[in-house]
Structure formats: structure tokens, C-alpha cells
Amino acid sequence: FDSKKTAVSSSPMLSLRCVFFLASGVAGQDCSGKGVTWGPGIGPPPAGCGSGTSTGTSATCTNPTCSSPPCAAPLLGDVGCTTVSGVETYNHELLSAGQEIASNAHIYGPFEAGFTSQQQSIIENWGCSDASVAYDTEGGTDIGTAESKVSHLCNVELPRIVGNTYYGVVGPCGGHTGDYHFHRSFSCLYSETGGHSTKVGVIAGHNIYGKWEDYDNQRLPLLDACGAHIGPTPESSTAVYHYHAQDKAPFTVGCHGPSASGGLVSVATCRSLYSDCDNDGGSGTTIQTKTGSISYDRFCPCFDAAGSNMGTNIQELPALSSTEIYYTVDSNAGDSNGVSSTSTVRFADTSAASGLTWTFAALLCAALGF
């Protein structure tokens, strides 16, 4: 069954499979998922939706609504829509360098729907001599983990650039396929200059921006489990809830915030929105990546400070206890994940400041699970 997967609250009386069956039986066969979970180069269509061989036209991006936040975000499909266009910088899949990515493009969450024989030619183009070793019919791994897994299984470097061609599960701007959709980055939709990154899209009524809180001062935002925080933006001098792209899962959004009280969303609250989070008794799935094996909970988009999306030993995200909304990148670390050992951040209870100051060296150790 390969139709669009949506988040459904767990119920003691109805299994997830039953919910899917009833939904399709009452509403009729949903063939709207083309460009989401099926179509040329993506996957076979569900029963009753034709052969899937026609390229057709791109589907219009539909922004979800969340009238009573926090809400689960769709696990596959639109979590939001872009509001600006960009230009691809390298050849990748169906896009050529210099080709425009139009505004109102789809913004998806972190997950891939899986890899099957439908993607054979794409996987082989990545440099995998036997595409079948990378097949994963279950899906539900975030784009970074999926890419690292394929890199390991195929013994190739992903992503990589050769000449004018970019090889990776998604392109340099952060998206892929003919009906273009973003999973991360948005790097061609904004410039890394000045202060706060500019707006790239809207997520269920709240703006999403590039990754920088302040580029000139090398400050990255501290974000909640949904991928957002409360602070000023280029459009608002008053602090508002807004999202940022980030370099780690969930990349775009983990859920639709804010919290019920209008604040930040914790990892535990995020996970409570999804029946797929910790629905296996905590056993998870062991995934072998290029850097080693990890335990992973498929289709759970709520990642803690250690980068884990499973288990009850949650390491809460620093944003939930900090009075600051950013941290400073270490210019000597070599990448955007480096944290300055001289920067400090004041931690507090979620209701009032406690006055306890930590260095970012301690914060980094907590994030790594030490």
C-alpha cells in the first residue's frame, strides 16, 4: 500500500491499517499522491490509479492548516509551500544548472517514501552498480540518514559534485523529482548575507526562513521540536513563532507549532502527536550508515538534542530551557555544526529564568550524549 501516509493519532480500538482502510473506503481511492509517493522515478501508483507511466503535470502545493496547535505534520506530502523562486546551481536528476525552481513549490518533511525498482536508474546514476542493495520498501527515514545509508551500501560518496553535476538523494537546493519538492536546505532561495535569513515559505500559517538567525555574527537559531522558535523576523520587530531551515533532521519541520500555550514544543509533546513514534516498544530499526549503525524509529519526525528520534531517554532540545534564541557558530570548527566554546547561554525553566549559566562546551556534550 503506497498511498499518501498521514499522521493518525493512536487509538486502542482502531489499528493504523484499519484507519487507512476506512479512510480509503469512505472517501474513495485517493489518486492525488502523484509527485508525493508515486509517479515516474518515485514509485508505483496504488491500485486504481492507473499505470503511473504518464508524466502529467506538477501538483499544486497545498498548505496544511493547524487550527489547534500543536498538530502533526504530514509525514509524506506538503507540510508547507515556498513563497520565492530560486535557480538550481548544478545538474541534478531532471533539473539542469540555471533552471528555475518556481515559487509555490512543495515543502515536505524529512522523510523519503522508500526506494524500489522504480528508482533503479536514479540509484545507478548515483554510482551504485547494483541498485537493489539500496531498495527500502518501508521508507520513513530522513533524507540525511537515507543518503548516508545508500552511500554505505553502494560504497559511493553522497553527496558529491563532479564537474557540473551534483550527485545526491536531493539536489544542492534541497529538493528533487519532476514535481519538485524540498526536503531541506532551500539554499538557492536565500542569500547567506546580512542578519536574519529571509523568508522562503509558509508552514501552516507561520513563516519559514533560511537557517541563519544572524549570518554576519554567525548565529544559528535554537529551535524546538517542530523546528521553530519565538523571535523577531525581517517582517516583524515583535517576537513571533517562526521556522528555520536546519542542517540536521527534521531539516524543515517536525510538527506544526506552537504549543497549546503559544510557546515552544518539547520533544515529548511532538512525539505524542504521531502514532509512529515509539510504537514498537522502543526496539526501533537498526540502520547501517557510512559512519556506523544507528537505532532509528521510522516515520517519527521528532528528534532530540542527541539527534535521536526514539526511546524514552529524551535529551531535551536546548531551546526549551534557554532564555536565548540562538547560539554562535565556532568559525574554527570547519562547519556549521561547530559551537564556540567561549559563547554562553542562560538556561531557565520554561516559566521563569533560573539564573543558571552554561557554556556551550557543556551544551555540546549534552547534545552528543556525554
C-alpha positions in Angstrom: 0.0 0.0 0.0 1.7 3.1 -1.2 -0.8 5.9 -1.0 0.0 9.1 0.9 0.9 8.4 4.6 -0.6 10.8 7.1 -0.2 11.2 10.8 -3.0 9.5 12.7 -3.5 9.6 16.5 -3.2 6.2 18.1 -6.4 4.5 19.3 -6.9 1.4 21.5 -9.8 0.4 19.2 -8.6 1.1 15.7 -5.3 -0.1 14.2 -3.5 2.2 11.9 -4.1 -0.2 9.0 -7.8 -0.1 9.8 -7.9 3.7 9.8 -6.2 3.7 6.4 -8.7 1.1 5.1 -11.7 3.0 6.4 -10.4 6.3 5.0 -9.9 4.9 1.5 -13.2 3.1 1.6 -15.3 6.1 2.7 -13.5 8.7 0.6 -12.8 6.6 -2.4 -9.4 5.8 -3.9 -7.0 8.8 -3.4 -5.0 9.3 -6.6 -3.7 12.7 -5.6 -0.4 11.5 -4.4 1.5 11.7 -7.7 4.7 13.6 -7.0 4.4 12.6 -3.4 4.7 8.9 -3.1 4.2 7.7 -6.6 4.9 8.6 -10.2 7.8 8.3 -12.7 11.0 7.9 -10.8 9.2 7.9 -7.4 7.2 4.7 -7.1 4.3 2.7 -8.4 0.8 4.1 -8.0 -1.7 2.5 -5.6 -4.4 0.2 -7.0 -6.9 2.0 -9.1 -4.7 4.9 -10.0 -3.5 3.8 -13.5 -0.1 2.7 -14.7 1.8 5.7 -13.4 3.7 6.0 -16.7 2.4 9.4 -17.8 4.5 12.3 -16.5 1.4 14.5 -16.3 1.6 17.9 -14.7 3.0 19.1 -11.4 0.6 19.1 -8.5 -0.3 22.4 -6.8 1.2 22.9 -3.4 -1.5 22.8 -0.7 -0.5 24.4 2.6 -1.9 22.5 5.6 -3.8 24.2 8.4 -3.4 23.7 12.2 -6.3 25.4 14.0 -5.5 24.0 17.4 -1.7 23.6 17.7 0.4 21.7 18.2 -0.5 19.5 15.2 1.1 16.6 13.5 2.6 17.5 10.1 2.0 15.2 7.1 4.7 12.5 7.1 4.7 12.5 3.3 3.5 15.3 1.2 3.1 19.1 1.8 3.9 20.5 5.2 4.1 24.0 3.6 4.8 25.9 0.4 7.6 28.1 -0.8 7.0 31.8 -1.5 10.1 32.6 -3.5 11.8 31.1 -6.6 15.4 30.1 -7.0 17.8 28.9 -9.6 19.5 25.4 -9.5 23.2 25.6 -9.4 24.1 22.2 -10.7 22.6 19.5 -12.9 20.6 17.1 -10.8 18.1 14.5 -11.9 15.6 16.3 -14.1 16.9 19.8 -13.4 19.7 21.5 -15.3 22.1 24.1 -13.9 20.5 27.5 -14.3 16.9 26.2 -14.4 14.4 28.0 -12.2 12.6 26.4 -9.3 9.3 28.3 -9.3 7.7 29.7 -6.1 4.8 27.8 -4.5 6.9 24.6 -4.7 6.2 21.8 -2.2 7.9 21.8 1.2 8.0 18.2 2.6 9.1 16.9 5.9 12.3 14.9 6.4 11.2 11.5 5.1 11.7 9.6 2.0 8.8 7.2 0.9 11.4 4.5 0.2 13.4 3.2 -2.8 12.2 0.4 -5.1 12.9 -0.7 -8.7 11.1 2.4 -9.8 14.2 4.3 -8.7 16.7 1.9 -10.3 18.0 4.3 -12.9 18.3 7.1 -10.4 20.2 5.0 -7.9 22.5 3.7 -10.6 23.1 7.3 -11.6 24.3 8.0 -8.1 27.1 5.4 -8.8 25.5 2.3 -7.3 26.4 -0.7 -9.5 23.6 -2.8 -8.0 20.7 -0.6 -7.3 18.8 -3.4 -5.5 21.1 -3.2 -2.4 19.7 0.3 -1.7 16.0 -0.7 -2.0 13.9 0.1 1.0 10.2 -0.5 0.6 9.4 0.6 4.2 10.6 4.2 3.8 10.3 6.6 6.7 14.0 7.5 7.1 15.0 11.1 7.0 16.8 12.4 3.9 20.2 12.6 5.6 20.0 9.1 7.0 18.7 7.7 3.7 21.6 9.3 1.9 24.2 8.1 4.3 22.7 4.6 4.2 22.8 4.5 0.3 26.4 5.8 0.5 27.4 2.9 2.7 25.5 0.2 0.8 26.8 1.3 -2.6 30.2 2.4 -1.4 29.9 5.8 -3.0 30.3 9.3 -1.7 27.0 11.2 -1.4 26.5 14.0 -1.9 29.4 14.8 -4.3 30.0 17.1 -7.2 31.6 16.0 -10.5 32.0 18.8 -13.0 28.6 20.5 -13.4 26.6 17.6 -11.9 25.5 17.1 -8.3 25.0 13.5 -7.1 22.7 13.1 -4.1 19.3 11.9 -3.0 18.3 15.6 -3.2 19.9 18.4 -5.2 22.0 21.2 -3.9 19.0 23.4 -3.3 17.4 20.7 -1.1 14.8 19.1 -3.4 14.2 16.6 -6.2 11.9 14.9 -8.8 9.9 16.4 -11.6 7.2 17.7 -9.3 9.9 19.5 -7.4 9.7 19.3 -3.6 12.1 20.4 -0.9 13.2 18.2 2.0 15.9 20.5 3.3 18.3 23.5 2.8 16.4 25.9 0.5 20.0 27.1 -0.3 19.0 28.7 -3.6 16.0 30.6 -2.2 18.0 32.9 0.0 21.5 34.5 0.3 23.8 33.9 3.2 24.4 37.5 3.9 23.4 40.2 6.4 21.4 39.4 9.5 18.4 37.2 9.8 17.8 34.9 6.8 15.0 35.9 4.5 11.6 34.2 4.2 11.5 31.1 1.9 8.0 29.9 2.6 4.9 29.4 4.8 4.3 26.4 7.0 0.6 26.1 8.1 0.3 29.8 8.7 3.8 30.5 10.1 6.8 31.7 8.0 9.9 29.6 7.5 13.3 31.3 6.9 16.7 30.2 5.8 19.0 28.7 8.5 20.6 31.9 10.0 19.4 33.9 12.9 22.2 36.4 12.2 24.6 35.5 9.4 27.0 38.4 9.9 27.5 37.4 13.6 27.4 33.6 12.7 24.4 32.9 15.0 22.2 29.9 14.4 18.7 29.6 16.0 17.9 27.4 18.9 14.8 25.6 17.7 12.0 23.5 19.3 10.9 20.0 18.2 8.8 21.5 15.4 11.8 23.4 14.1 10.8 26.8 15.2 11.3 29.4 17.9 9.9 32.8 19.0 11.8 35.9 18.0 11.9 38.9 15.6 12.0 38.4 11.9 12.6 40.7 8.9 8.8 41.1 8.7 8.2 41.6 12.4 10.1 43.5 15.1 7.8 41.9 17.6 8.8 38.3 18.5 6.7 35.8 16.6 6.7 32.0 16.3 8.6 31.1 13.0 10.5 28.2 11.5 14.1 28.0 10.2 15.7 25.5 7.9 18.3 23.5 9.7 21.2 21.2 8.7 20.0 18.2 10.7 16.8 16.3 10.9 14.0 17.2 10.7 15.5 19.8 8.3 12.2 21.6 7.6 9.6 20.8 10.3 8.9 18.1 12.9 5.4 19.3 13.6 3.1 22.3 13.4 3.5 24.6 16.4 3.4 26.4 18.6 2.5 24.7 21.9 -1.1 24.8 23.2 0.0 27.8 25.4 1.7 29.6 22.5 5.2 28.6 23.4 7.8 26.1 22.2 7.1 22.4 21.6 9.0 19.8 23.5 10.3 16.6 22.0 7.9 14.5 24.1 4.9 16.7 23.0 6.0 16.3 19.4 6.2 12.6 19.7 2.8 12.4 21.3 1.3 13.7 18.0 2.4 10.7 16.0 1.3 7.1 16.3 4.6 6.1 14.6 6.8 7.5 17.4 7.8 4.7 19.8 5.1 2.4 18.5 7.4 -0.6 18.5 8.1 -0.8 22.2 11.4 1.1 21.8 13.1 -1.5 19.7 13.4 0.7 16.6 15.2 -0.3 13.4 19.0 -0.7 13.1 20.3 1.2 10.1 23.8 0.9 8.9 25.2 4.2 7.6 28.6 5.3 6.4 29.5 6.4 9.9 28.2 3.4 11.7 25.0 1.8 12.9 22.2 3.7 14.5 18.9 2.9 16.1 16.0 4.6 14.3 12.3 5.0 14.6 10.8 5.1 11.1 8.3 7.9 10.4 9.0 9.6 13.7 10.0 13.2 12.9 10.7 14.3 16.5 14.5 14.4 17.1 16.1 15.3 20.5 19.3 17.1 21.3 21.4 14.0 20.7 19.8 13.6 17.2 17.7 10.6 18.3 14.1 10.1 17.3 13.4 7.1 19.6 13.4 6.0 23.2 12.2 7.5 26.4 15.6 8.8 27.5 14.9 12.1 25.8 17.7 14.7 25.8 15.5 17.8 25.5 16.4 20.5 23.0 18.3 23.5 24.5 15.7 25.9 23.2 13.2 24.7 25.8 15.4 25.8 28.7 17.3 28.7 27.3 16.5 32.4 27.5 18.5 32.9 24.3 17.1 32.2 20.9 20.5 31.5 19.2 24.0 30.1 19.6 27.2 31.2 18.0 29.0 29.0 15.4 32.6 28.3 16.0 34.5 29.7 13.0 37.3 27.3 13.6 35.1 24.2 13.7 35.0 23.8 9.9 31.3 23.5 9.5 28.0 25.0 10.7 27.7 22.4 13.5 30.7 23.7 15.3 29.9 25.6 18.5 32.0 28.3 20.1 33.5 27.3 23.4 33.5 30.9 24.5 29.8 31.6 23.9 27.5 31.3 26.8 23.8 30.9 27.1 21.5 31.4 30.1 19.2 28.4 30.8 15.9 28.7 32.6 12.8 26.9 33.5 10.2 27.2 30.7 8.2 29.5 33.0 10.9 31.7 34.6 14.6 32.3 34.4 16.7 30.3 37.0 19.9 32.3 36.5 22.0 29.2 35.8 24.6 29.9 33.1 26.2 27.1 31.0 29.0 27.3 28.5 28.4 25.9 25.0 31.0 23.3 25.7 28.6 21.8 28.2 25.7 22.2 25.7 27.7 20.3 23.0 28.5 17.5 25.4 24.8 17.1 26.2 23.9 17.2 22.6 26.3 14.3 21.9 25.1 12.3 24.8 28.1 12.6 27.0 
